[in-house]
Every structure is written in C-alpha cells, then in structure tokens.
Amino acid sequence: MCGIAAVLLFPEQRSVEIWEEIKENFKNNLIANEERGQDAVGVAVVQKDGWIDLEKEPLRPTDFIKTNKFSSIMSMVRSETTLILGHTRKPTKGTTTDPQNNHPVQAGSVFGVHNGVVNNDDELFAGCACQRQGEVDSEIIFRMIEQVSLTSETEEYINQVIEQLKKMDGKITFLSTDLRKPSQLFVMKHYNPLSIHYHKEWNALIFSSRYAFLRKTFGPDVVTEIIPSEKLLLYDAELIPEYGIQAIIEKDL
C-alpha cells in the first residue's frame, strides 16, 4: 500500500495567492497520504519543456515537508509547470535506503508513481531489452512503457502501451509521464484507489489515493467513478481548459 498525490496543471501565469493555494494543497495531499506509506517520500516537478526536478528521501512525509529539499523543489512550481507528482511509500520490494527503489521512479524519459505490486516483475525484466536499476517491482511498469516508440500516432502508441501493461500481473494503479511529451499524463487504476478533482479556477486536476482528503477539501464535486478500473486514461495539461475532468483518450485494457 502506497499513496499518490499529484496535480496536473495547465501551464499559465497565476496570481501569487493561487500558486500558494496550489502548493499548500499538494503539501496537504502528500501528508494525507502518509497513512498509506511512511517509509519514503518523493516529489517531481515537470515543466512543459520536459525539464524535471526530483527529490526522494527515506522519510515520513510530515518530516520531509520540513526540509530544505522540499522547499527547494516546491519553489520550482511556476507558470511553465505541467505536473507535480508525489508519492508516499510502504515498501513491498526493495530497500528505501536505495533511492532507485523510491518513487517517482525513472526509466529513461519516463517517470511515474505506483500504488500496488507487480508479481511477475523478475520474469518481465528477464524477457525485455531493458536495464534494471533498482529492486522495486514498480520499475518494470515504466521500463515497459519506455520501450514503446513515440513515433506512432497517439492511438497506436496507446495501444502499444496497453499491450505492454497486459503482460503484468498484480495490483497496478499508477500515474506516469514521458518527458518527450511532458504535458501528457497516463493514469491507470487497477484494484487500488485513486480519485480526482477538477479545479476550474486553478485550471488543474488534483489526484489522490485519499478520497477523504479531496472530499474534505473540495466537497461533493470530488468523483471516484471518473477514473474507472481496467482502463488506461490519457490526460493532457495543455487541454485542461477544453476537457476539464475528462481524459482525452480512454482505452480498455
């Protein structure tokens, strides 16, 4: 069991007050997910040009948010930001003292967070042409996505990603982005919880493993059904004003 906290942002200028609201909400989201994972925490901030800042520590979220590293990475949230990606970890495989095992996990240009367990990760690593950097089972999700060529049309690209995901056995709820397409976010919910809220004033989508946190913060507008199980959803930060809470593409697994 782990926790996911994330904000997908339409890249634009905002007032100082709104930026502070967004960052405070993300911090509280991370803290709310501490009960799902207390052994390690990580945050990535992605810009629309593909630049990423990343911090991971084997700390409780309530301790991490007091550090200079957390303050530093949150200072990178600005008008060009498309994604703030956070994770709280309860280990199933791989020590938290090795940063490669903590989330967000990097696989080349692909970064992601995972809540669940992949049962056949060793088998899949043995059969794929990809190098394993850590011990954590989650790494195989993002390595397999990394193997898919971005040269295909979007629909075909997603179909190929789905074929990779179908090879995996386990509980797989994840968010991932590819820095070659930094405005896009893959979302998949398989057995483990994930909820979403569309904040129109912020031009943002807020994701959390803790429905109770989103409901307490935003009220009855928070939905769980919009992220259905057994589907791969693609969101795009650049299209939030047009699509709102809806994914731009939704595919059955």
N, C-alpha and C positions, 0 to 999 in steps of 0.2 A: 504494500500500500504506500503510495506516494501522493504528493499534491501538486497540482498545476495551477499557476496564476499567470495570466497573460493579458496584454492589451494590444489589439491591432488598431493602428492609428492612420487616418487619412493625413498625409503629410501636408501641413499648412501652418501658418502663423496663428498663434493663440495668445490670449492675454496671460500675463504673469499669474493671475489668480486661477485661471483654468489649468495652466500647467501644474500649479501646486496641487490642485484638486486631483488631477490625474495621477501624479506621483504619490500622493498620500493614499489614494485608493489602491494603487498597486501594492504599496507597502503593507496596508491593512489586509489585502488579499493574501499576500505571502504569509503574514502572521496567522491568519485564519486557517491556513493550510498546514500549520505546524503540527497539529494533532495527527495529520496523515504522514508526516515524516519529520523527524527531529535530528537525524544523524548527519545531514549535509544539506546545503542550500546553494542555489546558483541563479544568476541573473544574466541575461544577454540583452543588449540594446542594439537593434538593427536600423541602419539608415537606408534611405531609398537608393543610394548609390552602391549598396552592397557592403558598406563598411560595418563591422560589428565590434562591439566592446563586450567582454565577457569576464565575469568574476564567479568563482566557485570556492566554497570553503566547507570543511567538515565541522560545521557549527549549526546550532539551532537558529532558526530564522530570527527569533527575538534577540539573539546575540549578534547575528550578522548585521542587522539593520542599524546597530550602534557603531559599526566600524567605518573607518575612512574609505575602505573599498566600496562599501555600499553607497556612501555619499558621492564618491567619485563617479561610479557608473550611472547613478541617477542624474548626475549633472550633464550626462551625455544625451539626455532626453530633450529634444528640441524640434524645431519645425520640420526637419528632414526625417524625423524618426517614423518608421513604419511599424515597428514591433518592439514591445517589452515582454520578454519571455522569462518566466520564473518557475522554479521547481523546488520542492522540499522532499527529501529522500528518506525512505525507510529501506535499507538495502535488502535485496534478495540474493544478489551475487556480486562479488567484488567489493573490496575494502574501500571505505570512504577516505582513507588516507592517500589514495592514489586519485588525483584529480580526473584522470581519464575515465574513472568509473562514475563520477558525479555528473549531474545534468546542469545545464544543457550539454548534450553530447554532440561532439563534432565528428563528421565524416566527410572530409574534403570540404566542399562548399555547402554541405547540408548540415544544419543544426536543428536539434529537436529535444523535446522532453517527453517522457513516457511514464505512464502510471500502469503498472501491471507486471507481467512476467512473460518472457518468451521461452517456452520449454525446449525448443529444438535449435537454439542459437549455435551450439557447438557443431551440430550437423550442417547447418546452413553455412557457417563460416568455412567448414571443410570443403564445401562444394562450390563456393563463389570465388571469383578472382578479386578478392579484396583483403586488405591487410587489417588485422585486428590490433587495436592499440591498447585496449583495456580488457578487463574481465567481465564487465557488466553485460548482461544479456541484452539490454536495450540497444546496445551499439549496432546490432545486426539490422534493426529497423532502418536506421539512417544510412548504413552501408549499402543495403539493398536498394534504397531509393537513389542513392548516389550513382548506382550502376546504370540507371535509366538515362538515355541520351535526351538532352533538351532540344535537339534539332527537330523533333517531331512536332506536329500540330498539337495544340493543347489537349484535345480529346484523346488522341492516340497516346500522348505522353501519360495521361492519367490512367488509361487502360493498361499501359505497361507497368506503371507503379502498382496498380491493383494486382496484377499477375505476380509481382514480387511479394506483396503482402499476403497473398493467398498461400504462400509457401510456409508461413509462420503458424505455429501452434501456441496458443496461450491467451492471456488477457492483455489486450493491446489497445489502450487509449493513449493517443499521442497528438502533439502539435509539432509541425516541422516547417522550416523554410529553407529555400535554396538561395544562397547569396547571389547567384546568377539571375534570379528573379525575386529580388528582396521584398517586393510588395505582396507576394503571394504566400498564403499560409494553408498547408494541409491540416485537416482536422479529422480524426477518426476516433469513434467511441465504441469500444468492444468490451462489454462486461463492467468496466469501471466508470464511475460517474464523471460527468462534465456538463456544466451549464453555461449559458451565455446571456449577456445583456447588451442591447444596443443603446448607446447614449447619444442621442441626436445632437445635443449641444456640443459635446466633445468630438463628434464625428468619429466615434470609436466603438469597437466591440470589446467587451470585457469577458474573459473566460475564467472559470474557476471550478475546481473539483468540489468546492463547498457551496452547494446551492443555498444553504442557510445564510452564508455571508452575503451573497448577492441579493437575496430576498430581503435581508435586514437592511442593506444599504440602499437598494433601489425600489423596494416594494414589489407589488404583484406583477410588474412588467417583465420580471425575470422569467425566462422559459427554459424548460429542460427538453421538451419534445422537439424543438427545432434542431437539436443535434441527435438524430436518430442513430440507433445501433446498426451495425453491419453495413455502413456506408462510408465512402471516402468523400469528404467535402473539401472544396477549394474556395477559399476566400481571397479577396484582393483589396489591400488597403486603399489603392487608388480608386476603387469603385464603391467604397462605403457610402458616399452620398447618394449614389444611384440605387444600390442594392439593399442598404441598411443591414438588417439581420440575416438576410438570405444569402446562402452561398451562391457563387457564380456558376458552379458546377457541382452536381451531386450524383454519385455513381454507386450502384450496388456492388458489394464485394462478392 
